[in-house]
């Protein structure tokens, strides 16, 4: 029995008690921030019952010059690097899951399809692909609530003295303790070790990954290498399994120059 079969039998709901909180500082336009997403997916799946996670957008200062003007001048022809971050905050007003899905779709379009995600017109297309309410997204993009949410992220970035993205700050449940900050992109094992040390445990209870069907209800597009990592199987085994899912018309394949993505039908 491989790990994919095992997941179908022993998958349980995560424990709601979460003694840790992770602040994940990202710039949507940063390549390493995109690479961190797959690492954090695996960490959430296996050990998400130990922590909650908050994504904080940390856009470089040179991108902020016209941020305050976006609420009144955003048109289909407008292009500016800061618009990507503003769009993520607008998407989050439709819910945390909607915001995460929009962020992932945005990064897919930027890093895999080389789309210009600094374009307001392209961001509207991404919102549609992420199944957001289009009219709500347009309204929220221009709203004061989005501007304030974005400014709040920048303030948290300053207060926590974040100078590099990606960065993660780990907090435990003891409010007197300082957080542990790790700057830059690191391996999965590095983040797991920090989580272990802060929880004061030699061994953590690793949750089995969910069945593929459930995984695709949470993440609408997943790369072959991510599936291999999540289920601890070889790339070849993951590819074979996804081909079977495709033949059963459960997923469709998206072939890109440097990556293969799978999308639920």
N, C-alpha and C positions, 0 to 999 in steps of 0.2 A: 504494500500500500504506500503510495507516495504522499507527499505533503498536501497535494491538492485534494486527494480523497480523504485524508485525515481531517482536513479543515471542515469538510461537510459533516463529519460526525461529532466533533468536539468543540465547535465554535460556540462561545458563550457571550452574553452581553457584558460590556465592560463594567467594572465596579465604579459606581458613581463617586466614591470617596477619592479625592485627588489632592494629595498633600503638597504637590509641587505646581508652580506656575512658571511658564516659559514665555518670555518676551522675545519674539523673533523679529529682528530689524532687517527689512528688505528694501531694495530699490528694484521696482519691476523691470527696469532696463539693464540690470546687472546680470552678466552671464552666470557668475557664481551663485547668485540668489536663485536662479533657475535650477541649477544643479542641486542646491540644498533642498528643493521641494521634494525630490524623490527620497532623500535621506530622511526627511521629517515624516513622510508618509509611512515609511517602514517603522520608524520609532513610535509613531502614534498607534499603528496597528498592533505592535507587540507590547508596548508599555504605556499606551495612552490612558490606562486606568490609574496611572500614578500622577499624571499632570494634565493641566489645561494649558492652552496655547493661545497667545494673542499676537497677531501679526501687526507690526508697527511699520509704516512706510517712512523711509528715510531718504528722501530725494536730495541729491547734491545741491548745494546752495546756488551754483550758477544756473540751475534750472528753475529757480524760483522767481526770477525778476518780474514775470508777468502773471504770476499765479493769482494775484488778487483781482486781476481783470477778467479772468475766465468766466466768471458768473454773468458778465454782461456782453462779452464779445464772441463767445463760442459760436462758430458757424461751421458748416461742412468744409469750408476751405481752410480753417484755422489749423495750424500745425505748431506744436511746441512740446518739448520733452516732458514738461510737468503735467500735461494733460493726462498721461497714462495713470499717474498717481491719483489725480483728481477723480478719474473715472472709476478707479478701484473703490475709493471711498463712497462714490455715488452708488455703486453696485452693492456695497455693504448695507445700505439703507433698506435693501430688499431682503436682508437676512445674512447671517454669517456664512451660511453655505453658498448663497448666491454670490457673495463677495469673493469667497475662495475659488469658486468655479470661474468667475470672470477673470480673476488674477491668473489662474492656470491657463485659460484660453488665450489671454493676452500674451503670456510668455510663449505659448506654443506658436502663435502667429509671428512673434518677433524672432525667436531663436530657431524655429524649425521651418517656417515659411517665409522668413525675412520680410514680413510686412512692416510698414511704417506705422507703428502704434502710437506715434506722437501726433497722428492725424485724427481730428475729431470725427471725420467721416468713417475712418477705419474702426475707431472705438465703438461707434454705433453698430457697425457690422458685427463686431465681437460680442456686443451685448445681445444681439439677436441670436448669435450662435450659442451663447450661454443660456438661452431661454429666459432672459430677463424681460420684464414688462418694459417695452420700448418707451412708452409715453412717460412712465414713472422715472425711467433712467434719464431721459432728457431733462425732465423737470428737476430731478435731484442733482444732476450735473451742474445746473445753474443755481442751486439753492444755497442759502447761507448755512444750512446744516452740514452740507458737504464741506464747505470751506472751513467751518469750525472744526469738524472731525479731522481734516487734514492738518490744520494748524495744531491740534492737540497731539497728533503723531509727531510733528516736528518738535514740539515742546518736550515730549517724553524723550526724544532722541537727544536733545540738548541736556536735559536734566540727568540722564544716565551716561552722559559723556561718550556717546557712540560716535566714533570717528571713522569707522570702516564698516562696510556692508559686504556680505551678511555678518551679523553678530547675533548672539543669543545670550540673554541674561537669565540665569536660573535662580528662582526664589523658592525657599521652602516655607512651611507654614508658620515658622517662628518669625514674627515681624521684627524682632530685635536683630536678627542675623542679616548681614549684607548679602546681596546677590552675588553670584559668580558669573562673570562676563567672559565669554570666549569669542574673540573676533576672528573673522575670516571663515573660509570653508574648511571643514575638517571631516574625518571619516566617521562613519556610523558608530564605530566602536568608541571613538573619543566622546561623543555625546552621551552614549550609554554609560561610560565609566563615570562621567560627571554626575549623571542622574543617580547612579548607584552610590557614589560617595556622599552626595548631599542627603540621600535617604538613610544613610548609615547602615546599609545592608550589603552583605557579601554576595547575596543572590537575590534577584528579583523574579517575581512570578511572570513569566513570559506568556502572553496570550497567544493562542493559535490564530493564524489569519482566518478571515471569513471565507466562505466558499466564493468562487469566482463571481457568481451571480450577484452576491451581496457587495462584493468589491466594486463592481461596475455600477451599482446604484449610488455609491458614494463618490467614485471618481469616474467620470463619463469617458475619459480617454486615458489609456495606460500603455506605456511602452513595454515591449517584450522584455527588456533588461530589468524593468521594475518588477514585472511579474516573477521573473527568475529570482530576484533578490527577496521579494516578499515571502515566497514559498520555499526559499532555499533549495531551488532546483537549478539544473543547468539551463543555459540559454536555449539549447537545442530542445530540451524537454518542454520548456515554456512555449517555444515556437510550435511544436507538435500539438500541444494542448489547445493553443489558440486556433490552430487550423481546424481542429475538430469542432471547436465552438463556432467557427465560421461556416463550416459545412452544415451545421445544425441551424444556421441562420440566426444565431444569437448575437453575433458581433460582426462588424465589418472591419476590414483592414485598410489602414491608411499608410501607404508606402511613401516615405520621404527619403531624400538623398542619404542622410546619416542615421536614420532611425525608422523603426516600424511601430506605429501606434495602432491600438485596437479600440474601437468605439462600439458601445452597446447599440443594438438596433431598436 
